[in-house]
């Protein structure tokens, strides 16, 4: 195959991929799962019953934990999708050819994504006492 043609095909594939990533980011930002929207309309503890009702407290604590994790997931997903779009752009033009503001945004997005990364939840991280590729029961329980 002609190397120039191969590069053109790859460029078109990356361009389509970037368009899809941009669409996903737009869809996420306008959906109820957007990082700024997930935190709205939270239940208050009083909405679940009196303080004497211990099961209501357990339910509220569980609800709050799940809600917090969903907010974190939404923020992490948004950062990862934006980072993917920036990486596709950088692969097309070359990192050395990026504007300083885009490089700074790439660093900021990377820092944002890393803030939500929890090693213990990553099934692909090899634990010191496990063979490669196996997930621990502890990791599975955290989900």
N, C-alpha and C positions, 0 to 999 in steps of 0.2 A: 504494500500500500504506500502511496505517496505520503511522506512525512508531513508535508504542508496540509494535505487533506485531513490527515489524522488530527493535527492540531486544530483545524477548523471545526471538526466534528466534536472534539473535546470542548472547545470554546462554546459551541452552541449548546452542548449538554450542560455545561456549567451555567450558562446564561439562563437556560430554562429552570435549572435547579434554584438559582438565586431568585428568579421570579416567584417560584413556588414558596421559597422561604419567606420572601417579602409578603406574599399573600397570607401565609400562616401567621406571621407576626401581626398583620393588620386584622385578621380574623380574631386572634387572641385579644388584641387591644380593644376591640369593639364588643367582645363577648362578656358574659357575666363572670367568666373566669379570668378576666384581666386583673393584673396585680392590684390595681386601685379599687376594683369593685368587689373582690372576694371578701374584703374586710368589712364591708357595709352590712347593715341589717343583722348584726349578731344578736342572738338571744341574750337577755340578762339573766342572772341567777334567779331573780324574783319571779320571772315568767314560768319557772318550772315547779313552783310550790314553795311552801314555807321552809324555814331553816331547820325545823324539826324533822322534816322528811329527808332522811339520809340518802335514800335512793335517788332523790332529785339532785342532791349534791354530786353523787357519783355520775349521774347522767350529764350534769352540767360540766363537770371536770372532763369527762370523755368528749363531749361536744367541743369544748374549748380546745382540747389537744388536737382533735381532728381538724378543726377550723384553722388553727395555727399552722398545722402541717400543709393544709391545702393552700394557704396564703404563701408559704415558703415555696411550695411546688410551682405555683403560678409565677412567682418572681424568678425562680431558677429557670423555668422553661422559657420565659420571655428573654432572659439574658442569653440562654443557650441558642435560641433561634436567631436573635440579633447577632450574636457572635458568629454563627454559621454564615449568615449573609455577609458579614464583614470579611470572613476568611475566604469566601468564594470570590469576593471582589479583589482581595489581596492576591489570590492565586492567579487571577487574570492579569493584573497589572504589575505584580511583583511588589513585595513588601518595601523595597528600597524606593519605589516610585509612589508610595502613598503619601498623602498630605499629612502633616504633623497632627492635625486635629483628628484624622481618622485613626492614626496610630494611638493617640491618647484615648480615643473612644474604645479601641480594641483592648487596651490595657484595663480600662474601667469596666468593660463588660466581662472580661476574664476575672477580675477581682470580685465582681458581683456574683458570677456563677460559682466561684470557689467558696464564697461565703456560705452558700447553701449546701455544699458538698459534705456528706457525712461518710467517712471511710468505712465505718462499721456497717453501713447499709449497702455498700457496694459489693455485689455478689462476685465481681471479677477480681477483687483484691485478695491476694493470697494471704491468709492469716499465718502467723509464724508456726503454728502447730498443725497446719493442714496441708495436704498436697494441693497442687495447682488445680483450679477448676471446681473445687468443692466449696459449697457455701456452708457456713456454720449454722447450727440451730439457733444460736443467739442472734445472728444477723436476720434469719427468717422471722424470728419472734418480734423484732423491732418493726416489721412491716405490719 
